[in-house]
Amino acid sequence: MPQTGIFNYPSIDRIVFGEPFIEAVQKEADRLSVERIFILASGTISRETQCIEDLRATMKGKIAGVFDRLRPHVQRDDVIAATAEARAVQADLILTIGGGTPTDAAKMVSFCLANDVSEYEELDPLRWVSNPDGTAVQPPSKVPTVRSIFVPTTLSAGEFSAGAGCTDSRRHVKQMFRHPLLAPVVVILDPAICLHTPEWLWLSTGIRAVDHVVEDLCSINLQPYVEGTARHALRLLADGLPKSKANPDDLDARLNCQTGAWMSMIGGAAGVKKGASHGIGHMLGGVADVPHGYTSCVMLPSVLAWNEGVNDEQQTVVSETLGRPGEPASQVIGELISDLGMPTRLRDVGVKQDQFQEIAAASMHDRWIPSNPRKITDPAQVVEILEMAW
C-alpha cells in the first residue's frame, strides 16, 4: 500500500537569511505597517551588546518596550509579567532577539494577549494535554492577533514551530501550548548576531537541531520529503558545527548551521513524530533544570542505543548520511557530540539518580513518549534509558 500522510506548511510568511538583522527588521516592520514593537531579548544581547540600542536608533520610536528578564525554560510567571508589559504598551508586534527562551516566551505572550490571560492559573485550562495512547487534547483558544518576528541567536529552531513550551514551576513540569498563528510572520537568520552567542550554547543547541533530524529519520511515520530535508540538514550541521567551533568568525559555517536548524523543523511541520530523546529531554528541563541543548547531548545517543533492533534500517541512514556506514548510529552521534566538547552523560549536567523516578513519571505525559520506535509503556523503561545515559 502506498504511504499516506499530510504535510502542513507553517503560517510563516517568509525566512530572511544572510541579511543584517537591523536592516531586515526595519524592512519587515515597514512591510507589516507596525508601530509599537515589544522586544523580548536574551540578557546577553540586551545587557552585553549594543544590538538593542542600535535597533532602537534605527526604528525611530517604534520600539515600545523591552523585556530581558526571562529565565531558562520559559517560566510561567515570567510570561505573565512580560504579557502585562506588552499589554500596557499596546504592542502590535513582538520581536525576539535571542535563543529558544525568548522565542517560546514570545509565543506565550501572543497566546496570553489573545486569550486575556493575566494570572498564573488562567493558563491551566489552555494547555495541550497528552494522553497515554499518544493522542492529545488541545483546548479551544482565541486566534492570536499580535504576531511575531524572530531573530534567533541559537540553533534549537523553535522559531519555526507553532508550539511553545512553558514551565509550570509550581508543578515542576514543562507544558505545551499551541496555535497555528503562534508561528512567526518572519524569521530572520543573521549569522553575524550569533557571534555574541556563548560557544556552549551555540554548539549544544546545534545538537538539539541534530536531535530533531535524527529522531525524524528514525521516526515511526517518516515522510519521503522529510527524509530528504533531514539528511541535508544533518550534513549541514555536522559540517558547520565543528567549523564554527574551530573558527567562531566563520559566518558561512554559522549560516550553514542556521540553515540546517531551519531544515530540521520540516519534520515537525509534516507531523513526523519524535521519540524518547525529545520526550525525556523536555522533562530534564522542568525537573532538573538542564539547558535545552544539553538535554539532546545527553539523551540522544542512549535513546538510539535503546531503540536498536527495532529501527536498525533507519538508524543505518543516520550513519550513512554522516559518512560512516556500518557503524552504530548511537556511536556516530555520540562521537559528534563529544568531539564538540559537549557533555555526554546525565551526571555531567547535574542530574541526580534520585531524580530518575520523577523524570520518568513526568516523561510518560509527554506527547513523544508514545511514538518512540520501541514502545514505552511503563516509567521503568524510561528509568532504564536514564541509567544508560547516566
Beta strands, then each sheet from edge to edge (+ up, - down):
strand 1: 14-17
strand 2: 37-41
strand 3: 63-67
strand 4: 93-98
strand 5: 129-130
strand 6: 136-137
strand 7: 148-152
strand 8: 163-168
strand 9: 173-178
strand 10: 186-189
sheet 1: 1+ 10+ 7+ 4+ 2+ 3+
sheet 2: 5+ 6-
sheet 3: 8+ 9-
end
